Amino acid sequence: MTREAFKKHVDEKIESVIQDAESRSGRTFLRRYCFGFIKPSRVHTEQEQVSEFLAKEVFVDEEHIFPCFDLILGDILEDGRLLFVGYRAGYQPRPWGKNWSGSDGPFVWMYGQEFLDKTGIKL
Protein backbone atom coordinates (compact mmCIF):
# COMPACT_ATOMS: atom_id res chain seq x y z
CA MET A 1 0.00 0.00 0.00
CA THR A 2 1.32 3.43 -0.89
CA ARG A 3 1.40 6.32 1.56
CA GLU A 4 -1.29 8.14 -0.47
CA ALA A 5 -3.53 5.04 -0.42
CA PHE A 6 -3.02 4.81 3.33
CA LYS A 7 -4.05 8.44 3.79
CA LYS A 8 -7.18 7.72 1.76
CA HIS A 9 -7.85 4.77 4.11
CA VAL A 10 -7.57 7.19 7.08
CA ASP A 11 -10.15 9.52 5.53
CA GLU A 12 -12.50 6.62 4.76
CA LYS A 13 -12.20 5.21 8.29
CA ILE A 14 -12.98 8.59 9.86
CA GLU A 15 -16.03 8.94 7.59
CA SER A 16 -17.24 5.44 8.52
CA VAL A 17 -16.96 6.25 12.23
CA ILE A 18 -18.97 9.44 11.73
CA GLN A 19 -21.62 7.55 9.75
CA ASP A 20 -21.88 4.92 12.50
CA ALA A 21 -22.30 7.66 15.11
CA GLU A 22 -25.07 9.22 13.00
CA SER A 23 -26.82 5.88 12.64
CA ARG A 24 -26.64 5.18 16.39
CA SER A 25 -27.68 8.66 17.49
CA GLY A 26 -30.19 9.63 14.82
CA ARG A 27 -28.29 12.90 14.44
CA THR A 28 -26.28 14.43 11.62
CA PHE A 29 -22.77 15.64 12.39
CA LEU A 30 -20.70 18.23 10.62
CA ARG A 31 -17.87 16.86 8.54
CA ARG A 32 -15.50 19.05 10.52
CA TYR A 33 -13.08 17.29 12.82
CA CYS A 34 -9.66 17.45 14.41
CA PHE A 35 -7.33 15.04 16.17
CA GLY A 36 -5.79 15.07 19.63
CA PHE A 37 -4.23 12.66 22.06
CA ILE A 38 -6.10 11.07 24.92
CA LYS A 39 -4.07 12.65 27.72
CA PRO A 40 -4.48 15.54 27.72
CA SER A 41 -7.51 15.57 25.45
CA ARG A 42 -6.94 18.65 23.34
CA VAL A 43 -6.68 19.58 19.69
CA HIS A 44 -3.29 18.69 18.27
CA THR A 45 -3.91 18.51 14.51
CA GLU A 46 -6.47 20.35 12.41
CA GLN A 47 -8.64 18.52 9.87
CA GLU A 48 -6.52 19.32 6.82
CA GLN A 49 -3.53 17.53 8.37
CA VAL A 50 -5.17 14.59 10.17
CA SER A 51 -4.53 11.98 7.48
CA GLU A 52 -0.90 13.08 7.12
CA PHE A 53 -0.40 13.11 10.89
CA LEU A 54 -1.84 9.59 11.26
CA ALA A 55 0.24 8.38 8.32
CA LYS A 56 3.35 9.58 10.16
CA GLU A 57 2.20 7.69 13.26
CA VAL A 58 1.22 4.41 11.59
CA PHE A 59 2.59 4.04 8.04
CA VAL A 60 6.15 2.66 7.93
CA ASP A 61 6.64 1.77 4.26
CA GLU A 62 4.72 0.14 1.42
CA GLU A 63 5.09 -3.25 3.10
CA HIS A 64 4.62 -2.37 6.80
CA ILE A 65 2.33 -0.48 9.15
CA PHE A 66 2.00 -0.37 12.90
CA PRO A 67 -0.91 -2.81 13.20
CA CYS A 68 -3.02 -1.36 16.00
CA PHE A 69 -4.11 2.24 16.52
CA ASP A 70 -7.12 3.03 18.71
CA LEU A 71 -9.13 5.74 16.95
CA ILE A 72 -11.72 7.20 19.30
CA LEU A 73 -14.50 9.65 18.50
CA GLY A 74 -13.99 11.40 21.78
CA ASP A 75 -16.04 14.57 21.94
CA ILE A 76 -17.99 17.29 20.17
CA LEU A 77 -16.26 20.64 20.67
CA GLU A 78 -18.16 23.87 21.32
CA ASP A 79 -17.71 24.92 17.67
CA GLY A 80 -19.30 21.65 16.48
CA ARG A 81 -16.09 19.94 15.38
CA LEU A 82 -15.69 16.28 16.22
CA LEU A 83 -12.60 15.55 18.29
CA PHE A 84 -10.96 12.27 17.43
CA VAL A 85 -8.32 11.05 19.84
CA GLY A 86 -6.17 7.98 19.86
CA TYR A 87 -2.90 6.22 20.35
CA ARG A 88 -0.73 3.59 18.77
CA ALA A 89 -0.31 0.28 20.59
CA GLY A 90 3.22 -1.01 21.11
CA TYR A 91 3.22 -3.75 18.45
CA GLN A 92 6.07 -4.02 15.96
CA PRO A 93 5.39 -3.06 12.32
CA ARG A 94 3.94 -5.78 10.13
CA PRO A 95 2.23 -6.17 6.75
CA TRP A 96 -1.20 -4.75 6.09
CA GLY A 97 -3.97 -7.05 7.25
CA LYS A 98 -6.91 -7.42 9.56
CA ASN A 99 -6.57 -6.12 13.10
CA TRP A 100 -7.80 -7.87 16.24
CA SER A 101 -11.30 -6.40 15.77
CA GLY A 102 -11.56 -7.90 12.27
CA SER A 103 -11.24 -4.62 10.36
CA ASP A 104 -8.77 -4.07 7.54
CA GLY A 105 -5.83 -1.93 8.57
CA PRO A 106 -4.66 -0.62 11.91
CA PHE A 107 -7.64 1.34 13.18
CA VAL A 108 -9.74 -0.02 16.02
CA TRP A 109 -12.45 2.56 16.52
CA MET A 110 -14.56 3.34 19.53
CA TYR A 111 -16.38 6.20 21.28
CA GLY A 112 -15.25 8.30 24.21
CA GLN A 113 -17.50 8.89 27.19
CA GLU A 114 -17.81 12.64 26.55
CA PHE A 115 -19.12 11.94 23.04
CA LEU A 116 -21.53 9.29 24.32
CA ASP A 117 -22.85 11.62 27.01
CA LYS A 118 -23.45 14.46 24.54
CA THR A 119 -25.15 12.28 21.93
CA GLY A 120 -27.10 9.87 24.09
CA ILE A 121 -25.63 6.85 22.30
CA LYS A 122 -25.94 3.69 24.36
CA LEU A 123 -23.50 0.92 23.51
Backbone hydrogen bonds in HBPLUS format (Angstrom, degrees):
<---DONOR---> <-ACCEPTOR-->    atom                        ^
c    i                          cat <-CA-CA->   ^        H-A-AA   ^      H-
h    n   atom  resd res      DA  || num        DHA   H-A  angle D-A-AA Bond
n    s   type  num  typ     dist DA aas  dist angle  dist       angle   num
A0006-PHE N   A0002-THR O   2.93 MM   4  6.20 149.6  2.03 144.8 153.8     1
A0007-LYS N   A0003-ARG O   2.94 MM   4  6.26 156.6  1.99 150.1 155.9     2
A0008-LYS N   A0004-GLU O   3.02 MM   4  6.31 148.7  2.12 143.0 151.5     3
A0009-HIS N   A0005-ALA O   2.96 MM   4  6.26 148.5  2.07 141.2 150.0     4
A0009-HIS N   A0006-PHE O   2.98 MM   3  4.90 113.4  2.44  92.4 109.0     5
A0010-VAL N   A0006-PHE O   2.94 MM   4  6.36 149.8  2.03 149.9 158.3     6
A0011-ASP N   A0007-LYS O   3.10 MM   4  6.43 163.9  2.13 149.2 151.7     7
A0012-GLU N   A0008-LYS O   2.93 MM   4  6.21 158.9  1.98 151.9 157.9     8
A0013-LYS N   A0009-HIS O   2.86 MM   4  6.05 155.5  1.92 151.5 158.1     9
A0014-ILE N   A0010-VAL O   2.99 MM   4  6.24 165.6  2.01 158.0 161.3    10
A0015-GLU N   A0011-ASP O   3.06 MM   4  6.26 162.2  2.09 146.1 151.2    11
A0016-SER N   A0012-GLU O   2.93 MM   4  6.17 153.5  2.00 145.2 152.5    12
A0017-VAL N   A0013-LYS O   2.98 MM   4  6.26 150.1  2.08 150.3 157.9    13
A0018-ILE N   A0014-ILE O   3.03 MM   4  6.33 161.6  2.06 153.1 157.8    14
A0019-GLN N   A0015-GLU O   2.90 MM   4  6.15 161.5  1.93 152.1 157.3    15
A0020-ASP N   A0016-SER O   2.98 MM   4  6.13 153.9  2.05 140.8 147.6    16
A0021-ALA N   A0017-VAL O   2.95 MM   4  6.23 159.2  1.99 150.1 155.7    17
A0022-GLU N   A0018-ILE O   2.92 MM   4  6.23 153.3  1.99 150.0 157.6    18
A0023-SER N   A0019-GLN O   2.94 MM   4  6.18 159.1  1.98 148.8 154.3    19
A0024-ARG N   A0020-ASP O   2.91 MM   4  6.15 160.2  1.95 154.1 159.0    20
A0025-SER N   A0021-ALA O   2.94 MM   4  5.97 149.3  2.03 144.8 152.8    21
A0026-GLY N   A0022-GLU O   2.79 MM   4  5.46 143.9  1.92 146.5 153.3    22
A0082-LEU N   A0032-ARG O   2.92 MM  50  6.34 163.1  1.95 142.2 144.1    23
A0034-CYS N   A0082-LEU O   2.96 MM  48  6.41 145.2  2.09 166.4 169.8    24
A0084-PHE N   A0034-CYS O   2.96 MM  50  6.14 174.8  1.96 156.2 155.7    25
A0035-PHE N   A0045-THR O   2.92 MM  10  5.14 164.3  1.95 152.8 156.9    26
A0044-HIS N   A0035-PHE O   2.79 MM   9  5.83 165.1  1.81 145.4 147.7    27
A0045-THR N   A0035-PHE O   2.92 MM  10  5.14 163.3  1.95 151.4 153.2    28
A0036-GLY N   A0084-PHE O   2.81 MM  48  6.28 143.6  1.94 151.9 163.8    29
A0049-GLN N   A0046-GLU O   2.93 MM   3  5.74 156.9  1.98 128.7 135.5    30
A0050-VAL N   A0047-GLN O   3.21 MM   3  5.25 164.3  2.23 108.7 113.4    31
A0053-PHE N   A0049-GLN O   2.84 MM   4  5.97 162.1  1.87 155.9 161.8    32
A0054-LEU N   A0050-VAL O   2.90 MM   4  6.11 169.2  1.91 160.2 162.0    33
A0055-ALA N   A0051-SER O   2.95 MM   4  6.04 145.3  2.07 138.0 148.0    34
A0056-LYS N   A0052-GLU O   2.99 MM   4  6.29 153.9  2.06 149.2 155.3    35
A0057-GLU N   A0053-PHE O   3.12 MM   4  6.46 141.8  2.28 140.4 151.3    36
A0058-VAL N   A0054-LEU O   2.94 MM   4  6.03 143.4  2.08 147.0 155.7    37
A0059-PHE N   A0055-ALA O   2.84 MM   4  4.94 142.3  1.99 127.4 139.8    38
A0066-PHE N   A0058-VAL O   2.86 MM   8  5.02 154.9  1.92 142.1 150.5    39
A0060-VAL N   A0064-HIS O   3.09 MM   4  5.38 152.9  2.16 140.3 140.9    40
A0061-ASP N   A0064-HIS O   3.16 MM   3  5.26 165.2  2.19 138.6 140.7    41
A0064-HIS N   A0061-ASP O   3.17 MM   3  5.26 146.0  2.30 103.9 113.4    42
A0065-ILE N   A0094-ARG O   2.87 MM  29  5.63 158.4  1.91 152.6 153.2    43
A0094-ARG N   A0065-ILE O   2.88 MM  29  5.63 157.7  1.93 156.4 156.8    44
A0089-ALA N   A0068-CYS O   2.95 MM  21  5.58 165.3  1.98 150.4 155.3    45
A0069-PHE N   A0106-PRO O   2.77 MM  37  5.45 158.0  1.81 144.1 138.8    46
A0108-VAL N   A0069-PHE O   2.98 MM  39  6.09 160.1  2.02 140.8 145.8    47
A0070-ASP N   A0087-TYR O   2.95 MM  17  5.54 143.2  2.09 171.8 162.1    48
A0087-TYR N   A0070-ASP O   3.19 MM  17  5.54 139.9  2.36 135.5 147.1    49
A0071-LEU N   A0108-VAL O   2.88 MM  37  5.87 157.2  1.93 134.3 141.9    50
A0110-MET N   A0071-LEU O   3.05 MM  39  6.47 143.0  2.19 143.5 149.2    51
A0072-ILE N   A0085-VAL O   2.77 MM  13  5.17 172.8  1.77 168.2 166.2    52
A0085-VAL N   A0072-ILE O   2.80 MM  13  5.17 159.0  1.84 150.3 157.3    53
A0073-LEU N   A0110-MET O   2.91 MM  37  6.39 158.0  1.96 158.3 156.1    54
A0112-GLY N   A0073-LEU O   2.96 MM  39  5.92 167.4  1.98 130.2 128.8    55
A0074-GLY N   A0083-LEU O   2.80 MM   9  5.60 134.2  2.01 151.0 163.5    56
A0115-PHE N   A0074-GLY O   3.07 MM  41  5.31 123.5  2.40 129.7 127.0    57
A0075-ASP N   A0083-LEU O   3.31 MM   8  5.11 145.0  2.44 134.2 139.1    58
A0083-LEU N   A0075-ASP O   2.84 MM   8  5.11 175.6  1.84 146.1 147.6    59
A0077-LEU N   A0081-ARG O   2.81 MM   4  5.33 163.9  1.83 167.4 167.7    60
A0080-GLY N   A0077-LEU O   2.85 MM   3  5.27 161.4  1.88 121.1 124.2    61
A0105-GLY N   A0097-GLY O   2.81 MM   8  5.61 153.6  1.87 148.9 156.0    62
A0099-ASN N   A0103-SER O   2.81 MM   4  5.63 155.1  1.88 158.2 164.4    63
A0102-GLY N   A0099-ASN O   2.92 MM   3  5.36 163.2  1.95 117.9 123.4    64
A0116-LEU N   A0112-GLY O   3.04 MM   4  6.35 163.6  2.07 154.4 159.4    65
A0117-ASP N   A0113-GLN O   2.84 MM   4  6.01 163.0  1.87 154.7 158.9    66
A0118-LYS N   A0114-GLU O   3.07 MM   4  6.25 154.8  2.14 144.6 150.9    67
A0119-THR N   A0115-PHE O   3.03 MM   4  6.15 140.2  2.19 148.1 158.4    68
A0120-GLY N   A0116-LEU O   2.85 MM   4  5.61 137.5  2.03 149.0 156.9    69
